[in-house]
Amino acid sequence: MDNFGLLSLLPPVVAIILALRTKQVYVSLLFGIWFAWLIMNDWNFLDGTLATIENLVKVFSEGWKTKTIMFSALVGALLIFIQYSRGVEGFVNKLHVLIDYFENKKTGYSRVVIQLLAAVLGILLFVETSISSLTVGTLFRPVFDKLKIPREKLAYIADSSSAPTSILIPFNAWGAYIMGLLLVQNIENPIGMLFSSIKYNFYPIFALLILFVIIIFKKDFGPMAKAEKRTKETGKLMNDNAKPMISDAVTSYPPKEGIKAKAYNMVIPLTIMVLMMPFWLAFTGWEAVKEYTSFLNHFSQAVGKGSGSSSVLYAVITAIFSAMILYKAQGMMKMNEMVDITLKGISELMPLALLMVLAFAIGDACNALGTGEFIANSSKDWLSPQFLPAVVFIISSFIAFATGTSWGTFAIMLAISIPMARVQGVDLTLVVAATLGGGVFGDHCSPISDTSIISSMASASDHIDHVKTQLPYALLGGVLTTILYLILGFTMH
């Protein structure tokens, strides 16, 4: 792989600046991708442009990326199914009962309770960040709107309850992916290493703690405090110049008339999707485990070796078919309706699928430029053992911020941080945790992050406003984490 030095930083930096200035995420990502391939083709306009097109197509040549894009589109079909069945309406009606109950107790309680429920649901859907963000944003948006809670707050809750939970409860695609990377680095017991590192993975822990403190004690600060003030005083859910990632018309679907709204028509399909995720992880990794000792041991090892991209795709397909059977049994839908709704759902989340393609493509371009390697290698020679955990965390966060992907950061940095920890005699679990936490932190701060984009889209929020309002909370967690890594770097070495 070539390393283009400082030039490798330009495409992601340009994409981030454009996104912040123009609020046009699609255009910004595409320009960043084109700029990267322009550099790699010696500034030849025609070759760079053609290389951009070829590499956008090449995204689909990797099975796991295609499966993830398909999953993103099929989630749209599932969400429209549960809206059409009045399952969402039934669930929202249950939430309104809670709202009325807590409002009768004390004015303002319902706002806190609903935000807590959204955060808890995001945590319970730890099997996949996209599932978590999409579900929380889509389901709670009508209730947040009714209670005059800004869209930025919903996007923040959806974003900050997804990735931190997915990495702290790694029985999911995240865990399988990270354990695979640890195996490549000759870690004999990757699942043990991953679980041992959780106690040192401070950023996700701080992110969740800050989220709950903000909700319970109503201690918003920075741009989020301004957003809360705007909504309370004017009733405006977004700024006047806001450009939501997707319109209300797209993220809602008219429910079928003449049937009763029942919450279980939403709860059952979503529960099946959540439960099927670890099942398919174990299924896809079952044959890779050679020695059988006990079912539970075999199952846990199989989860670690399973295919995350296949599992999320199989899980959402299973949930869609389960929903079809459930609704057919109630006599509420015919086969032609189901086909039409499926196609409608896929088409309405095509903007999300396109964003996933662009997010993957800019990650590939940065990888081809050697962006991550340049950032990491330019600092590894002067690091002392005491500063290693803190600096690894900072470098990982910068790579994730610049590339918009925590998974790409894990792949780059674990290959560098683990050998460095071995050479310098630093605790491996501490360095692994710093690498993983840094990836999540940078991802939370980046306007080109796919998880942040999904959270904005599901919440029908302006994406840049979401990034700006979440950034102070993420920075607070990042600063506290860096301080702890500095302390542990000196006390544990």
N, C-alpha and C positions, 0 to 999 in steps of 0.2 A: 504493500500500500504506500503510495506517495504521501509525503507530508509537505504541505504548502506553507508551513510556518504561519506568520501573522495573517497572511491572506486567507487562511482557513477560517479565521474568525469573522471575516466580513459578511458572508451570506447570512448566517443566523442573526448577526447584529443588525444588518440592514432590514431583515424581515421583522425583527422585534420593533425597531424604530418606526418602520412603516405602519405596522399594526397599531402602535400607540398613537401615531400622528393621524392616520386616515381612518382608523376603525374598520378597515376593509381587510378582514383576516384572510379571505380567499386570495385576494390580489397580492397581499404581503407575502404569504407563503409561496405562491407561485413565482413571484419576483425573486425571492430568496433562493429558490431551487434553480431558476434560470441563471442567476448571478453565479451560483456555485459551479454550474457546468460551463459557463462562460470562462471562468478562471481556469478550469481544468482543460479547456480547449484553446489555451493561449490567446484568449480574448477574441477568438474568431466568432463573429456574430452568428453566421449560418450554422457552423458546426456546434456551437453552444446551444442554439435553439433546437436543432435536431436531436442533440444528446438529451436535452430536457424532455422532449416528447418521448424518446425511447425509454428513458428511465422512469417516467410516469407509468408507461405500459409495463415496465419490468417489475413494478411493485407487485403485480399479480402473478409473477413467476414464482414467488415464494408462497408456499401453501398456507403457512400460519398467518401471513398478512391478508391473503384472500379470505380465509375463514373469519378473521376478525372483522373485515369489511362486511362480509355476508351477515355476520352476527349483528352488526350495527343496524343493517337494513331490516333484518327479520325482527329485531326488537320492536321496530315500528309497527310491524304487523300484529305482534302480541299486544302492544299497548292499545292499538285501535280495536282489537277484538274485545278487550275488557271494557273499553269505553262504550262500544256498540251494545254490549250485553248489559249495560247499566251497572256493571260491577264497580266502576270508579265512582259513579253517582251514589251507589249504596255505601261505599267506603267513606265518601265525603259526608254523607248523612250521619254516619256514626261519629265522625269527627265533630260535626255540628252539635251533636248531643253533648259531647265533651266540652265544646266551647260554651254552650249555654250553662252547663253545670258549673264550670269554673268562673264564669262571669257573674253568676249568682253568688258565688263565694266572695269574690273580690274583683273589682274592675281591673283589667290588665292581666289577670291570671291566664286567660285563654291564649293570649299571644305567646306566653312563656311555654305553656303546655304543648301547643301545636309545634313550636320550634323544637322542643325536646323530642316530640314524637318523630319529627322528620329526621333529626340526628340519630335517634335510636334505630329507625328503619334503615338508614344509611349504614349503620354498623352491622345490623343483622344481615344485610345483603353483602357480606364481606367476600362472597365467592368471586365477585368480579366488579371492578371499579365502574365499568360502563353500565352494567346492570344497576348498580347502586345509584349512580348519578342520574341516569335516565329515569329510574323509577321514582326517586325522591322528588326530582324537579317536576315531573309530569303530574304526579298524584297530588302533591301539596300546593301546586300553584293556585288552583281555584280558592283554596282555603286561605292561603297567605294573602291573596288579593282581597278577599272579603274582610280580613282583619287589618287591612292596610299595612302590611309588612312589605318593605321594598323588595323588588325582584333580586337586587344585589344580595340581600341577606339569604334568600332561598338558594341562590347559586353558591354562596359561600358555604352554607350548611351541606349542600349536595356534594361539593368538592372536598371539603375538609373532613367529611365523615367517611369518604370512600377509600382513597389510597392509603391513609394512615391505618385504617382497620385491615385492609387487605394484606398489608405487610406485617402487621402484628398478629393476625390470625391466619397463618400461611397455608391453610387447607384449601388451596385454590390454585389458579394458574400462576399467580405470583410465586407461590412457594415452589411449585414444580419447576418454574423457569430458573429461579435463584439456585435451587439445589442442583440443577443441571450445570450451571456456571461454576458452582463450588466443586463439583466432580471433575470438571476440566482442570481445576487448579490442584488436583490430587488431594482433596479433602476426603479422608476415608469415610467419615460419617457425616455427610452433608446435612441430613435432617437434624442430627444432634447439634451441629455447628449453627444451623439456622435458628433453632430454638434457644440455644445458649446465648446467641447475640441479641435476642429480643430485649433482655433486661438493660442492655446498653443502647438500644435504638431510641434515643431520647426525643428526636424531633417528632415522629408520629405520636408519641405519648403526649408531648407538649401541645401538639396541634389539637388533639382531642380535648385535653384539659382546658385550653384556651377557648375552644368552641363552647364547652359547657359553662364555663365561667361567664362568657359573654352573654349566653342565653339566659342563664338563671339570675345573674345579678344585674343584667341590663347595662353592662359597662362598655358599650360600644365607644370606639375612639377613631380618630382619623376620618377618612372619607365615608366610612360606614355610618358614623355618627351623623354626618351631614345628610346621608341618604335617609336615615331614620327620621331626622328632623323634617326633611322635605316631605316625606310621605305623611307624617302626622299633621303637618301644618297645611299642606295643599291637597293631600289625597293622591298625589302623583306617584305611581309605582316606579317610574323611571324618570331620568332627566329629560328635559325637553328635546335635547339633541341626540337622545339615545337611539341606537340602531340595534334592536333585538336580533339575536342570531336566527330566530325563526318566529314567524308571526303567531298570534293567538289562534288564528284560523287553522294554521297547520298543526299546532300541537293539541288541538281539541277535535273531537269528532262527534257528530250528532248521535245520541243514543237511540236505540230502536224504540218506537212508540208501542204502547199497549202491553208492555211487560213490566213486572215489578223490579225495582232496583234492589239488588241483593249483594251485600259486600263479599260473600263467598265466591261470587263469579269473578272477582278480582283476586282474592286471597289465594284460592286454590291453584290457579295457573302460576302465580308468582312463587308460591311455596314450592311447587313442583320444580320450577326452574332452579330455585336455590338448592334444593335437595339433590337434584340430578347432577349438579356441578361436581361435587366430590365423587359421586357414583361414576360418572364418565371419566374423571381423572384416574380413578382406580382401574376402570375397565381398560382404558387405553394404555395403562402402564403395567397391567397384570402379568403379561408374558415376559416383560423385561426383568422381573424378579425371579431369579433362578431357584433359590432355595426356599422351600416352604417349611416354616416352623409353627406358626399359628395363624389363624385367619386375620386377627387384628394386626399382627406384625406384618403379614403379607400385604394387607390392605394399606397400612400407613406407608410402606415402602413403595407400593404401586402408585399411590397418590403422588409421591415425590418423583416418580418416573413418567407420569402421565403427560399427555399432550394438552396444554392449557388452551390453545386455540381451537383444537378439535372439541374439547369438553364444553367450552362456552357455546359453540355452534350447536352441538348435539343437545345441550340443555335447553336452549331456546326453541329448537325444533320440537323437542319432547313436550315442552310447555304449550306450544301452539297446537299440536295434535291433541293434547289433553283438554285444552280449552274447546276445541272443536267437538270432542266427544261429550264434554260437559254441557255445552250449549245445545247440541243436537238432542241429548237426552231430555232436556227441558222443552224441546220443541220450539225453540226461539229462532233458529236459523236453518236455512236450507243450504245444500251444498253450493249452489251458485252464489249465494250471499257470502259464504265463507271464502270462496275463491276471489270474489270481488274485493272483499275487505282485506285479504292478504296482500293482493296486488296494490291496493290503495295505501296500505300501511308501509309497504316497501317503498313506494314512490314518494311518500311524504317524508321519509327519512333519508332520501337520497342526498340531500345537502350534507347530512352528517357523514354518510359514506364517502362523499367527495372530500370532505375535510380530513377523514381518516387517510385517504389516499395521499393527500398533500402532506399530512403530518408524517406519514411513513417515508414519502419521497424526500422531504427535507432532511430527515434523519439519515437516509441512505446517502444523500449528497454530502452531508457533514462527515459521514463515515469515510466516504471516498476521498474527501479533502484531508482527512486525518485531523479534524478539529479536536476531538477528544484526546487523541494521543499527543498532540502538540501541547495542549493545556497541561496534561498530566506529566509528560516528560520534561517540560520546561521547569518543573518545580521539584522533581524527585531527587535531584543530585544534592540540593542544599538542605534537605529536611533532616532534623535531628529526631531521635526516637520519641522524646518527650512531646514534641509538637505534631508528630505523625497523625494521631487520631483527629485532631482539630483541623489540620490542613487537608487531610483526605476528605473530611466532611465538606470543607469549603470548596475544594476542587470539584468534588462530585456534584455539589449544588450548582456550580458555575457551568459545568458541562450540561447538566439537565436543563438549566435555564437557557443556554445557548442553542441546544438541539431540540428542546421541547419533549424529550422522552426520558423517563426514569429507567425504563428497561434497557435502552441503548447505553445509558450511563452505567448501569450495573455491569453490562458486558465489557465495557471499556475499562472501568476502574477496578473491578475485582481482579482482572488479569494483571493489574499494576500494583494495587495496594496489598494484596496477599503476599506476593514475593518480597515486597519492601518490608512488610511486617516480620516475615521470617528472617530476613537478613539482619534487621535491626533489633530483633528479639522483643518485639511488641506483641501483647496479647492479641491473638488472631480474632477472637470474638469481638473485641473492642473495635478493631479496624474494619471488620465485616459490617458491624452495626453502623459505623460512621459512613461507610460507603453507601449502604442502603438508605440510611436516613437522609444523606445529602442528596441522593437522587430524588427522593420524595419532596424535599424542601425546594430544590430548584424547579421541579415540575410545578409546584404550587405557585411559584413566582412568575413563571413564564407565560407570556401571552400566546405563544405558539404551541403550548402543551395540549395534547389531544384530550386529556381528562378535563382540563379547564374549559376547553371548547365545548365538550359534551355537557358539562354542568351549565354553562351559559345557555346553550341551545335548549336543553330540557326545561330550564326555568324561564325561557323566553326573555332573557336578560340581555342587555348590552354587554358584549364580551369584555371590552376594555374597561368598562365600569366595574365589572366583576373582578377583573385582575387588580384594579386600583384599590377597591375596597377590601379585598382579601390580603393584599400585600403587607400592610402593617401588622396584621395578626401573624402571618407567616414569618416576617422578619423578627418579631418578638420571640417566637419559638426557635428560630435559627440562632439568634444571639444567645439565648439561654443554653441551647445545645452546645454551641461552640465553647462557652465558658466551662461547662461540665466536662467536655472532652479535654480541655486544657488542664483542668484539675486532675482528672484521672490519668492523663498522659504523664504527669509528674509523680503522682502517688503510686501508680501501678508499675512503673518501669524500674 
